[in-house]
Amino acid sequence: MNDTLEKDGDRLEQKFWPELRDSFPNYETLWQLLVVPLRQPGSIQLREDVKPWQEEMCMAHYSVFRHFAAARRLRAEETFAFFEAEEIFFHLGAATEMVERFILSVVRTWGEIETDKLVPKLDKNEYRERTRRYWKRGYKKAFRKFRKTGRSVWITLHDRGKIAKTFFCKICEHAKGDYKKWKTAADYIRTYRNAIAHNPRLVYHERVDRRLKVPKQDKLNEYARWSDLVYRRRDEDLIDLDRLIESCQTDLEHATNTLWAHLIEALPTLLPKDEHQPVESAQPVIATSDLVTRDRPDRFTSASGTSSALDRGY
């Protein structure tokens, strides 16, 4: 594997790889195994004869990197403000979607038999049972939300995240636990992304030093209006916006890197023969930089197995 992102990646990969190599090193390893063999000689373009599932894997894999890079670029803006913060959450949220999209494309490489095991079609009785459970457990809450915000009421019968969860459970017990950690980091980000996307502008408090503070995740519903922040604000309910964003991205990059490590190790059994580079020498890499904590009730352990800053008492 002589190809590297530093000299053989596209322009965006070459520019942002130095910033992402410590927290997301397995991106390059998986890129070497999946993408490089499918390129035209001397070009960054894929060959015309690549199969659709191969192209989908490459596109989703690249999109994860692109959204991480876009979030870092916005964080580096000298005029970093709330507008950039909103865009950052959109990019990080999109990165979580692309991780699940990539996993789905990997699942498809197993063929129809294995895919059917992970994505079973509901029969009429199963459909009725799921709708009955939703009526009993979820509909009333969703309807109250609709009355308050106009948010559509729907029932989810199939979920891409459940496919990813089942997939990593099949790899090994460690992979199952690491996916759970990734999902925790992803859901934390999605909470803020959804609050920004589906509600009036997220309230924030500007301190005297012009640093911005926003409600903590578990306090978002208590600060739905400007008046909540102006007249009923409690300082312990808020968190520095820049610290929140930094920790969200760092946690997600580390957790994604660990999922990539499991994929690298499982790759020989996942892909059809002769569809990938020999992987005997491919070793997943542990991310080297430390995690930054968010102020939240649960603890989060880094992808490398070390404690986050919260566990260390920072």
C-alpha positions as CSV (number, residue, x, y, z in Angstrom):
1,M,0.0,0.0,0.0
2,N,2.1,2.9,-1.3
3,D,-0.8,5.3,-1.8
4,T,-1.4,7.8,0.9
5,L,-4.0,10.6,1.3
6,E,-1.2,13.1,1.7
7,K,0.0,12.6,-1.9
8,D,-2.8,10.6,-3.6
9,G,-6.0,11.9,-2.1
10,D,-8.1,14.5,-3.7
11,R,-7.7,18.2,-2.9
12,L,-9.9,18.2,0.1
13,E,-8.4,15.0,1.5
14,Q,-4.8,16.4,1.1
15,K,-5.8,19.7,2.8
16,F,-7.6,18.3,5.8
17,W,-5.8,15.0,6.4
18,P,-3.2,16.6,8.6
19,E,-6.0,17.8,10.9
20,L,-7.9,14.5,10.9
21,R,-5.2,11.9,10.9
22,D,-4.9,11.8,14.8
23,S,-8.6,11.4,15.5
24,F,-9.7,9.5,12.4
25,P,-6.6,7.5,11.2
26,N,-8.5,4.5,10.0
27,Y,-10.1,6.6,7.3
28,E,-6.8,6.3,5.3
29,T,-6.5,2.5,6.0
30,L,-10.0,1.8,4.8
31,W,-9.5,4.2,1.8
32,Q,-6.4,2.2,0.8
33,L,-8.4,-1.1,1.0
34,L,-11.6,-0.1,-0.6
35,V,-11.1,3.0,-2.8
36,V,-7.5,2.9,-4.2
37,P,-8.0,-0.5,-5.9
38,L,-11.0,0.8,-7.8
39,R,-9.4,3.9,-9.2
40,Q,-8.2,4.5,-12.7
41,P,-4.4,4.3,-13.0
42,G,-2.9,7.7,-12.2
43,S,-6.3,9.2,-11.4
44,I,-8.5,9.9,-8.4
45,Q,-11.6,8.9,-10.5
46,L,-13.1,5.4,-10.1
47,R,-13.0,3.0,-13.0
48,E,-16.1,2.8,-15.2
49,D,-16.5,-0.9,-14.5
50,V,-16.9,-0.6,-10.7
51,K,-20.1,-2.2,-9.4
52,P,-22.8,0.0,-7.9
53,W,-22.3,-1.2,-4.4
54,Q,-18.6,-0.4,-4.7
55,E,-19.3,3.1,-5.8
56,E,-21.9,3.6,-3.0
57,M,-19.4,2.5,-0.4
58,C,-16.7,4.9,-1.7
59,M,-19.1,7.8,-1.9
60,A,-20.5,7.3,1.7
61,H,-17.0,6.7,3.1
62,Y,-15.7,10.0,1.5
63,S,-18.8,11.9,2.6
64,V,-18.0,11.1,6.3
65,F,-14.6,12.7,5.8
66,R,-16.0,15.6,3.9
67,H,-18.5,16.5,6.7
68,F,-15.8,16.2,9.4
69,A,-13.5,18.5,7.3
70,A,-16.3,21.1,6.7
71,A,-17.0,21.2,10.5
72,R,-13.3,21.8,11.2
73,R,-13.1,24.5,8.6
74,L,-16.1,26.4,10.1
75,R,-14.6,26.0,13.6
76,A,-11.4,27.7,12.4
77,E,-13.2,30.8,11.1
78,E,-12.0,34.0,12.7
79,T,-15.6,35.2,12.8
80,F,-16.9,32.0,14.5
81,A,-20.4,32.8,15.7
82,F,-23.8,31.2,16.1
83,F,-24.3,31.0,12.3
84,E,-21.2,28.8,12.0
85,A,-22.3,26.8,15.0
86,E,-25.6,25.9,13.3
87,E,-23.7,24.8,10.1
88,I,-21.3,22.7,12.2
89,F,-24.1,20.8,13.8
90,F,-25.6,20.2,10.4
91,H,-22.3,18.8,9.1
92,L,-21.8,16.6,12.1
93,G,-25.3,15.4,11.9
94,A,-24.8,14.6,8.3
95,A,-21.6,12.7,9.1
96,T,-23.6,10.4,11.4
97,E,-26.1,9.7,8.6
98,M,-23.2,8.9,6.2
99,V,-21.7,6.5,8.7
100,E,-24.9,4.5,8.8
101,R,-25.2,4.8,5.0
102,F,-21.7,3.4,4.7
103,I,-22.5,0.5,7.0
104,L,-25.7,-0.2,5.0
105,S,-23.6,-0.4,1.8
106,V,-21.2,-2.8,3.5
107,V,-24.1,-5.0,4.6
108,R,-25.2,-5.2,0.9
109,T,-21.9,-6.8,0.0
110,W,-23.0,-9.9,1.8
111,G,-25.6,-10.6,-0.8
112,E,-29.3,-11.0,-0.6
113,I,-29.3,-13.9,1.9
114,E,-27.3,-12.1,4.6
115,T,-29.0,-8.8,3.9
116,D,-32.4,-10.4,4.4
117,K,-31.3,-11.6,7.8
118,L,-30.4,-8.1,8.9
119,V,-33.3,-6.4,7.1
120,P,-36.3,-8.8,7.4
121,K,-39.5,-7.8,5.7
122,L,-42.5,-7.6,8.0
123,D,-45.5,-9.8,7.5
124,K,-49.0,-8.5,8.2
125,N,-49.1,-9.7,11.8
126,E,-45.7,-8.1,12.6
127,Y,-46.9,-4.9,11.0
128,R,-50.0,-4.9,13.1
129,E,-48.1,-5.6,16.3
130,R,-45.7,-2.7,15.7
131,T,-48.5,-0.3,15.0
132,R,-50.3,-1.5,18.1
133,R,-47.2,-0.9,20.3
134,Y,-46.8,2.6,18.8
135,W,-50.4,3.4,19.6
136,K,-49.9,2.2,23.1
137,R,-46.5,3.7,23.8
138,G,-45.7,6.5,21.4
139,Y,-48.7,8.0,19.6
140,K,-50.0,10.2,22.4
141,K,-46.7,11.9,23.0
142,A,-46.1,12.4,19.3
143,F,-49.6,13.9,18.9
144,R,-49.0,16.4,21.8
145,K,-45.8,17.4,20.0
146,F,-47.8,17.9,16.8
147,R,-50.4,20.1,18.6
148,K,-47.5,22.2,20.0
149,T,-45.1,22.5,17.1
150,G,-46.8,21.1,14.0
151,R,-44.2,18.3,13.8
152,S,-45.5,15.4,11.7
153,V,-46.5,12.2,13.4
154,W,-45.1,9.1,11.9
155,I,-44.2,5.5,12.8
156,T,-40.8,4.1,11.9
157,L,-41.0,0.5,10.8
158,H,-37.5,0.1,9.5
159,D,-34.4,2.1,10.6
160,R,-31.0,2.3,9.1
161,G,-29.5,2.5,12.6
162,K,-30.9,-0.8,13.6
163,I,-29.2,-2.4,10.7
164,A,-25.9,-1.0,11.8
165,K,-26.5,-2.1,15.4
166,T,-27.3,-5.7,14.3
167,F,-24.3,-5.7,12.0
168,F,-21.8,-4.8,14.7
169,C,-23.4,-7.2,17.1
170,K,-22.6,-10.0,14.6
171,I,-18.9,-9.0,14.4
172,C,-18.1,-9.4,18.1
173,E,-19.0,-8.3,21.6
174,H,-16.4,-5.5,21.5
175,A,-17.9,-4.2,18.2
176,K,-21.4,-4.2,19.8
177,G,-20.1,-2.1,22.7
178,D,-18.2,0.3,20.5
179,Y,-21.3,0.8,18.3
180,K,-23.3,1.7,21.4
181,K,-20.7,4.4,22.3
182,W,-20.8,5.7,18.7
183,K,-24.6,5.9,18.9
184,T,-24.4,7.8,22.1
185,A,-22.1,10.4,20.5
186,A,-24.3,10.5,17.3
187,D,-27.6,10.9,19.2
188,Y,-26.1,13.7,21.3
189,I,-25.2,15.6,18.1
190,R,-28.6,14.9,16.4
191,T,-30.4,16.3,19.4
192,Y,-28.9,19.7,18.8
193,R,-29.1,19.4,15.0
194,N,-32.8,18.6,15.2
195,A,-33.4,21.4,17.7
196,I,-31.9,23.8,15.2
197,A,-33.5,22.4,12.1
198,H,-37.1,21.9,13.4
199,N,-37.6,24.7,15.8
200,P,-37.3,28.5,15.9
201,R,-33.8,29.6,16.4
202,L,-32.0,27.9,19.3
203,V,-31.7,30.4,22.2
204,Y,-28.2,31.4,23.3
205,H,-26.7,33.7,25.9
206,E,-23.8,36.0,25.1
207,R,-21.5,36.7,28.0
208,V,-19.7,39.9,28.7
209,D,-16.6,38.4,27.1
210,R,-18.8,37.6,24.0
211,R,-18.5,33.9,24.4
212,L,-21.7,32.1,23.7
213,K,-23.5,29.7,25.9
214,V,-26.4,27.4,25.0
215,P,-28.7,25.1,27.0
216,K,-27.3,21.7,27.8
217,Q,-28.9,18.8,26.0
218,D,-31.2,17.7,28.8
219,K,-32.3,21.3,29.3
220,L,-33.2,22.2,25.7
221,N,-36.9,21.8,26.2
222,E,-36.8,24.2,29.2
223,Y,-35.4,27.0,27.0
224,A,-37.7,26.9,24.0
225,R,-38.4,30.6,24.1
226,W,-36.3,33.8,24.4
227,S,-38.1,34.7,27.7
228,D,-36.9,31.4,29.2
229,L,-33.3,32.5,28.8
230,V,-33.9,36.1,29.7
231,Y,-36.0,35.7,32.9
232,R,-35.6,32.1,34.1
233,R,-32.0,31.4,33.2
234,R,-29.9,29.3,35.5
235,D,-26.2,29.4,34.8
236,E,-25.8,25.7,35.6
237,D,-28.2,24.8,32.7
238,L,-25.8,26.3,30.1
239,I,-22.6,25.2,28.4
240,D,-20.0,27.1,26.4
241,L,-20.9,26.7,22.7
242,D,-17.3,26.4,21.5
243,R,-16.5,23.7,24.1
244,L,-19.7,21.8,23.2
245,I,-18.9,21.8,19.5
246,E,-15.3,20.7,20.0
247,S,-16.3,17.9,22.3
248,C,-19.1,16.7,20.0
249,Q,-16.8,16.5,17.0
250,T,-13.9,14.9,18.9
251,D,-16.1,12.3,20.4
252,L,-17.7,11.5,17.1
253,E,-14.4,11.2,15.2
254,H,-12.9,8.9,17.8
255,A,-16.0,6.7,18.0
256,T,-16.2,6.5,14.2
257,N,-12.5,5.6,14.0
258,T,-13.2,2.6,16.3
259,L,-16.0,1.4,14.1
260,W,-13.7,1.6,11.1
261,A,-11.2,-0.5,13.0
262,H,-13.8,-3.3,13.4
263,L,-14.6,-3.0,9.7
264,I,-10.9,-3.3,8.7
265,E,-10.5,-6.4,10.8
266,A,-13.7,-8.0,9.4
267,L,-13.1,-6.9,5.8
268,P,-11.8,-10.3,4.5
269,T,-15.0,-12.1,5.5
270,L,-17.3,-9.3,4.3
271,L,-16.2,-8.6,0.7
272,P,-16.3,-11.1,-2.1
273,K,-13.0,-12.6,-3.1
274,D,-10.8,-10.5,-5.4
275,E,-12.9,-7.4,-4.7
276,H,-10.4,-5.8,-2.3
277,Q,-6.7,-5.6,-1.7
278,P,-5.1,-8.3,0.5
279,V,-5.6,-7.1,4.1
280,E,-3.1,-9.2,6.0
281,S,-0.8,-6.2,6.5
282,A,-3.7,-3.7,7.2
283,Q,-3.8,-2.9,10.9
284,P,-6.4,-0.6,12.4
285,V,-5.1,2.5,14.2
286,I,-6.1,3.8,17.6
287,A,-6.8,7.5,17.6
288,T,-4.1,9.3,19.5
289,S,-5.7,12.6,20.7
290,D,-7.8,12.7,23.9
291,L,-11.5,13.3,24.0
292,V,-13.0,16.5,25.3
293,T,-16.0,16.1,27.6
294,R,-19.5,17.6,27.3
295,D,-21.4,18.5,30.4
296,R,-24.0,15.7,30.4
297,P,-25.2,13.2,32.9
298,D,-23.7,10.1,31.3
299,R,-20.1,9.3,31.0
300,F,-18.4,8.6,27.7
301,T,-15.3,6.5,27.2
302,S,-13.0,7.2,24.3
303,A,-12.6,4.8,21.3
304,S,-9.2,3.9,22.5
305,G,-10.5,2.8,25.9
306,T,-9.3,5.8,27.8
307,S,-11.5,7.9,30.0
308,S,-12.9,11.1,28.7
309,A,-12.0,14.5,30.3
310,L,-15.2,14.1,32.4
311,D,-13.9,10.9,34.0
312,R,-10.6,12.7,34.8
313,G,-12.5,15.5,36.6
314,Y,-11.7,18.4,34.3
